[in-house]
Amino acid sequence: MAENIKILVVDDEPIVIRSAKRILGAEVAEHIRAMTKSDIPVMAHIGLTPQSIHRMGGYKIQGRTKEAAERLIEEAHIAEDAGAFSLILEAIPAELAAQITKELTIPTIGIGAGPSCDGQVLVLHDVIGLFERFLPKFAKRYVNVKDEVLRAIKTYKEEVENGLFPSDEHSFK
């Protein structure tokens, strides 16, 4: 049986979507509570969450509008209240990250969230130059080891193919 559902729109956003966001926030909170109740520590993650990039329209900065910033602040408090021991803030404006960090009692870890977070993290491949096709604006390449890594892999392959590795030196007796 199909029914027509009338959707109330508030501020250009269907009320059903607003409700779903709150429900999803509550659902995530329940998962965090269940894990922490089972002695599983939870580091929550808001902002750009790579597992959700298709829903977010790609790798885009989150929290730029007033509404989006308020939603992230709410999500941060939900995560803290549910028992997360820390919170990753990814690809959000520095000012918003500073506000969230100031409001929470749990530490924040930034990745593309400016200098005001309690800690910082970068993806190792970005830091050491293993992935050259793209470097996020917030990342910094400290060294380029790609050529060294490729040389090592080529040498390993050749030694295996020629019976030079593993040798007795690298075998158990």
PyMOL commands that set and color helices and strands:
alter all, ss='L'
color gray80, all
select helices_A, chain A and resi 15-37+50-56+66-82+94-103+124-128+146-161+168-170
alter helices_A, ss='H'
color red, helices_A
select strands_A, chain A and resi 9-10+13-14+43-47+86-90+108-111+119-120
alter strands_A, ss='S'
color yellow, strands_A
deselect
rebuild
show_as cartoon
